[in-house]
Amino acid sequence: MEETFLEKAWDDLLSRDPKLIEARYKSLDPKSQKVVIEHLQNMVTDTGWHPVQVISAQNALDTLTKLGY
C-alpha cells in the first residue's frame, strides 16, 4: 500500500500538471515536502536520470517556486 502511495505521489509530482503538483505537494507534511524538494533538485543536477525525468523534475521545481513553496 505504501508503494502504491509513493508511486502515485511521484506520478503527480512529475506529471507536469501544475494543479496535480501543487495538490500533492500540499498534501505532504513539512518533512516530506523538504525531502521532495531535495530529491527533485538531485534529479535535475545529478547524472543518470532519463532526460524526460529531468524535464519533469525541473517543471515541478519551477511550478512549486512560482507558487511560493
N, C-alpha and C positions, 0 to 999 in steps of 0.2 A: 504494500500500500504506500509506503514511504517512497519507494522507487517511482511509482506512478505519479505521486505528488511532485517529486523533484523533476521528473521528465516533463510534466505539464507546465511547471513553473518556468523551466528553461525554454520550453516551446513558446510560452508567452513573452518572455523577456527578449528572445531573439527573433520575434515574429516580424519586426519592422512596422508593427501597428502601434502607433502612439497610445491609443486607448488601452490596448492589452498590456503594453509595457507598464504604463502608469498604474493600472489596476492591480497587476501582480506585485509590483514594487511596493505599493501602499499596503498590500495585504501582509507584508513581511514585518517581523519585529526589527527594531533598530540594529541588532547584532547581525541578523541575516541580510539586511539591506547593505551593511558595510561589507560583508562577505561577497555579495553580488557585485558591488561596485569594484572591489579589488579583483574579482575574477574577470569581469568584463575588461578591465584595464590590462590584465595579463593576456587576455585573448587578443587584444589589439596590438600589444607590444612584443609578445613572445613569438618565437618561431614555432612552426609545427602545426599551426591551425590552418584549416582549409580556408581559402580566400573568401568563400561565402560566409563562413563563420566570423571572420574578421570584420567583414562589412556589417553583418548583423549586430555584432558586439559594439561597433562604433556607432551604429544607428541607435542602439539602446542607450549608450552613454550620452549621445547628443540629445536624445529625447528627454532623458532624465535631467540633464543640465538645463535645457530650455524650460522645464517645468519647475526648476528651482530646487532640485534634490541634490 
